[in-house]
Amino acid sequence: MASEKMKQLISRRDDLEAEIKALHEVLDSQKSIGMEGALIDTEGFPRADIDIYSVRHARQKIICLQNDHKALMDEIEEELYRIHAEARLASQGTTQQEPAHVQEVKEIIIREPIGTVMSVDEGSPAELAGLKVGDSVVQFGSLTAENFQGLQNIATVVQHSIDKALPVAVVRDSLGEIMLLLVPKRWKPDKGLLGCNIKPVTSSR
């Protein structure tokens, strides 16, 4: 089972991402100004069509939270490696072998899936993480069956996790849950950040 520390880290990550999302919504409400939009008009005066104070505050807060998010993801990665090492020690003597890059943690409780891996491109971040066709995805970063609504959720998590280790839990054959570390990155032109196709599963709840 995932450690209590890991559960706390994931909970903090969820809270951070929710706060960052809310601040981006503030920026979107201001003429979709984003993080780079100009605060002055063509004549050099402060724009009158936006709340400049709110925009500046949101931008500054987002930068601070993104730094916190990066540090937190480093903690999560360290904890995953620690759990992985403990799992390896506990399973010494078994004959099954996995690729060295697969970071896995067997879970006792199998959760409801949110999607199925339909394809994995060779040399992609998904392949390097150990994802395989047919894997049932039960966790993708902060997403689980409890809060997953569609592929747009995955796209949002990926955009906020470029070049960062993202915990992804899958169910494969009879192995139970396996925890992988997926690092979204630009690996090939026009190939997206993952290199895999995930088909969402409609919740039965």
Secondary structure, DSSP 4 states (H G I P E B T S, - for coil): ---HHHHHHHHHHHHHHHHHHHHHHHHHHTTT-TTT--SB-TTSSBPSSS-HHHHHHHHHHHHHHHHHHHHHHHHHHHHHHHHHHHHHHHTTT------TT-----BSSPPPPSEEEEEE-TTSHHHHHT--TTPEEEEETTB-TTT--SHHHHHHHHHTTTTS-EEEEEE-TTS-EEEEEE-----STTS-SS-EEEEE-----
